[in-house]
Amino acid sequence: MDASLEHCTATMVTTLFDQAERRDPERLRHWNVLVDGANHQLECLAQEAARRGVSMTSSSISFMRSNRHYPTPPCQ
């Protein structure tokens, strides 16, 4: 699990995929991803999975958000 207010979503997704590949280098397990449901996160996940040729399942969950909004850079 990881999060950042300093790095864009695409950078964080790449980092998470790097971690997953270190844990399962032969891709013997099915990868599941849990996100807060933001469309840009799902798009970045799908793009990175396609780039790496990885099959995964993503699940969205909604959390009550605070009244502070932190802008998220778009997926590159």
C-alpha positions as CSV (number, residue, x, y, z in Angstrom):
1,M,0.0,0.0,0.0
2,D,1.3,3.4,-0.9
3,A,0.1,7.0,-1.3
4,S,1.5,10.4,-2.1
5,L,0.5,14.0,-2.2
6,E,3.8,14.9,-3.9
7,H,3.9,12.4,-6.8
8,C,1.4,12.1,-9.7
9,T,-0.8,9.1,-9.9
10,A,1.1,7.6,-12.9
11,T,4.3,7.7,-10.9
12,M,2.7,6.0,-8.0
13,V,1.1,3.3,-10.2
14,T,4.5,2.6,-11.8
15,T,6.0,2.2,-8.3
16,L,3.3,-0.1,-7.2
17,F,3.7,-2.3,-10.3
18,D,7.4,-2.4,-9.6
19,Q,6.8,-3.6,-6.1
20,A,4.3,-6.2,-7.3
21,E,6.8,-7.5,-9.9
22,R,9.4,-7.8,-7.2
23,R,7.0,-9.9,-5.1
24,D,5.7,-12.0,-8.0
25,P,8.4,-11.9,-10.7
26,E,7.1,-14.9,-12.5
27,R,3.5,-13.6,-12.3
28,L,2.2,-16.8,-10.7
29,R,-0.5,-15.0,-8.7
30,H,-3.5,-13.0,-9.8
31,W,-3.0,-9.3,-9.1
32,N,-5.9,-7.4,-7.4
33,V,-5.8,-3.7,-7.0
34,L,-8.0,-1.7,-4.6
35,V,-8.5,2.0,-5.4
36,D,-10.8,4.7,-4.1
37,G,-12.7,4.8,-7.4
38,A,-11.2,7.9,-9.0
39,N,-11.4,7.4,-12.8
40,H,-7.8,8.8,-13.4
41,Q,-6.5,6.1,-11.0
42,L,-8.3,3.3,-12.9
43,E,-7.1,4.7,-16.2
44,C,-3.5,4.8,-15.0
45,L,-3.7,1.3,-13.7
46,A,-5.2,0.0,-17.0
47,Q,-2.4,1.8,-19.0
48,E,0.4,0.4,-16.8
49,A,-1.0,-3.1,-16.8
50,A,-1.3,-3.0,-20.6
51,R,2.2,-1.6,-21.0
52,R,3.6,-4.5,-18.9
53,G,1.3,-7.2,-20.2
54,V,-0.2,-7.9,-16.8
55,S,-3.7,-9.2,-16.1
56,M,-5.3,-7.7,-13.0
57,T,-8.6,-7.1,-11.3
58,S,-9.3,-3.6,-10.0
59,S,-11.9,-2.9,-7.3
60,S,-13.2,0.5,-6.3
61,I,-14.3,1.6,-2.9
62,S,-15.7,4.9,-1.8
63,F,-14.4,6.8,1.2
64,M,-15.8,9.9,2.8
65,R,-13.5,12.6,1.6
66,S,-12.2,15.4,3.8
67,N,-13.2,19.0,3.0
68,R,-9.7,19.7,1.7
69,H,-9.1,19.0,-2.0
70,Y,-5.7,18.0,-3.3
71,P,-5.5,18.2,-7.1
72,T,-4.2,15.1,-8.8
73,P,-2.0,15.4,-11.8
74,P,-3.5,13.6,-14.9
75,C,-2.2,10.2,-15.9
76,Q,0.6,10.6,-18.5
